[in-house]
Amino acid sequence: MTTSTHPPPGPSRRAVLVAAAGAAALGGLGLRVARAFPTEPVTVIIPYAPGTTDQLVRVLGMGMEKTLGKPLVTETKPGGGGSVGASYVAKRAKPDGHTLIFGVSAFHTIAPHQTALPYGFADLKPVARLTVGPNMMAARVGAPFKDVRELVAYAKANPEKVTYGSAGTGGALHLAGEAFAQAAGIKLTHVPFQGVTPAVAAAVGGTVDLAFGFAQAVMPQVDGGRLVALAQFGPKRTKVLPDVPTFRDMGVDLAMPPLTGFWAPAATPDDVVAKLAEAIRVGSMAPDFVAFCEKSRTEIDYVGPAEFRRELETENAFFLDMLKRLGMARTG
């Protein structure tokens, strides 16, 4: 009796292919299960003190919940002009889409160039731009100019005599003033304050000639006859400020719309970012959100992740160049 030395017959080619296909299907199912999103409430970090910003996000969240199936909750982490909250999201939050930051882009495109922070430009992933402030410039009542053209002529004849207040040295509003001076070919004197409110109050009281700020902070003073609106920083007139000219309307080639939106940790998957962006887009059209923005003089201007990233990259390069010229960019 002889014993066969051949190995026992293996599975047929058909069986192998069927098994492979099944494994692939299960693997794909596993991937989809792993990417189920959201599985819990989405937390939005507000990097400022409680106020209009977190109110805006909470109203938006009611519309977003219809798309996401989970609520939005806000958590304030103020400090460092937004960098405290940005550091938390960039370096401590899980990159799974359940933690975002909402605010103005200065913590992304300005702060990392000034101070050694735990994060840099590449550590935050743009999700969507939601609104335009807009930023604007106003003059004290009784100033020796009533519009931008008169201001430029006066400042050219009186270099550094015109003063302007901002929310602090190196902040977005300070740099907006410097950008205006550069574009107009004039020299202004910057006076920093501890926030937008005291800067606007200083212009109302005549301590400085000009104030820069969001429409929400400036327009109540304009409406009350205590300041004179001169220009807004966007490329076109916004619906919330239809009677305030742009700088370009007044012959100064300058457009610096504030970019306000959402960011996620850099490693957040693209499909999760896309779902968040769609929820933001849908939420931005909800009647309650539209009404809130109209009341707070905020222009809804949604753009998705790709366009928002392009805008931020342009702004990042612009501010880095300006900070270097002003000697305010950190070295090393």
Order of alpha helices (4+ residues) and beta strands (2+ residues): alpha-beta-alpha-beta-alpha-beta-alpha-alpha-beta-beta-alpha-beta-alpha-beta-alpha-beta-alpha-beta-beta-alpha-alpha-beta-alpha
